[in-house]
Structure formats: C-alpha cells, structure tokens
C-alpha cells in the first residue's frame, strides 16, 4: 500500500476527533476524541517512518503513548474533582473563571 | 494485504465516527476500543508488531479500562443536551470538512521523497522488531526515556492531588 493511503486514513480519523472535541459537551466524550487524535498522529508517524526506512518515528510513538497515559490519569482526576464539585461533567457548567 | 487495509480502514473510520455520535459515554468507550484494535492492525501491516502489541496493551488495555472505571464511578444519567446547538455544529462540520479536504489535496500534490534510512523491512526482520526498538530506546533516546519516567511520576502525583477531597 502507498504511504498516502495511510496518511489519508490518519487525516480522516484526526478530523473526526477534532470534530468530536468541537461538538460534544460531555467531558468523557471530549477526552475520547482527544485519544482519537493522538492515535491518528501515531498512525501518521508509523506510516512515514516505515516509508522512509527509519526507526525514529516508531520510538516517538512510544513517547506519545506515555504522554497519552499521563494525560488520561490527569484528565480523569479532573473529571472526578469536577463531578464532586458540580454533580455533572457537562463542560458548560465549568464557568467559574468567567467574568 | 490490500483487502486487509480496506477492512481495517473502514472499521477504524466507522468506529471513530460512532465514538463522537452515540449518546452514551460507555458505548463511546467500547467503540474507541474497536478503533484501537483496527489501528493495531495497521501497525502489523506496516511491519511494526511491537507497536501493535503496545497499542493493544496500553490503549485498549490500560487507558480504556480507566475510562470505563471513571464512567462507572460517575452518575452520568442526568446529563442533558450532550450535543451543542445546530449553528455551532454546522460551523464545526464545515471547518473540519474543509481541513480534511485541504490535507488530502496537499497529500495528493506532494512530490515523491526517496527513503533515507537503512532500516528496510528485511533489515528489521533480520535483527528483530523488539530488539531494534529497545536498542534505540536505551542508547540514542535514553534522555527522553528518563524524562518520560519523570512525566509519569508527575502525572501520578497530579492525579492523586486532583482526586483527593
């Protein structure tokens, strides 16, 4: 398969993730859309790294997985704290800093 | 190979669409696990079996389980209006659709680039997939590796402080 086909699939998945961040209100679903964007970037790295006969892209994917795991822990901690405070995880209720 | 690529891409794109379209967060989490498995199939097609195993273990194993656990802890039944109003959705869809179109046009217009590295598929298969990643991770990329461990420590402490009452 051509590298362009992999990159087009990665682009479509990335844009679906970005659309999910824009149109959803639920904090958990926004987090899932962020994970979709991470995974699309990973697919692009692996495809280009295989096309150029390099290993660096594959190593980078491992570091992106580390960052995604750290982000999952932090964001779900925020979700639990927010739910304790408000009783909901609708992001429209996160307006404490609004003037 | 070609047929497998199309099967994996259809599964990945349809499950990614379902993640952002279904109402229940738990169903979204199950669809994203399906999407992770399809992406692991892509990594196997790209001759990176170690990354496919990591994808299934870290994403489908660890992260998805944490998400499902948090959904279990929170009572999400009373969230109303999970999607924003029509005007915002229309603008978002047009903007994102334009972006997709532009990137695909750019990819089709981009010129050929000659492969620069020495790690072709035969070389990787001769040395061994896991071994070559391990060698790179502990020699050339050892400093980012240590920084990643510190990042994980900070994330653990941060999650504890956030979730503590």
Interface residues (C-beta under 8 A of the other chain):
Chain A: X1 X4 X5 X6 X7 X8 X9 X11 X12 X13 X15 X16 X17 X18 X19 X20 X22 X23 X24 X25 X26 X28 X29 X31 X32 X33 X35 X36 X39 X42 X43 X46 X47 X50 X51 X52 X53 X54 X55 X56 X58 X59 X61 X62 X63 X65 X66 X67 X68 X69 X70 X71 X72 X73 X74 X76 X77 X78 X79 X80 X81 X83 X84 X87 X88 X89 X90
Chain B: X1 X2 X5 X9 X12 X13 X16 X17 X19 X20 X25 X28 X29 X32 X35 X36 X39 X42 X43 X45 X46 X47 X48 X51 X54 X55 X58 X59 X62 X63 X66 X67 X70 X71 X73 X74 X76 X78 X79 X80 X81 X82 X83 X84 X88 X89 X92 X93 X95 X96 X97 X99 X100 X103 X104 X107 X108 X110 X113 X115 X116 X117 X118 X119 X120 X121 X132 X133 X136 X137 X141 X144 X148 X151 X152 X154 X155 X156 X158 X159 X160 X161 X162 X163 X165
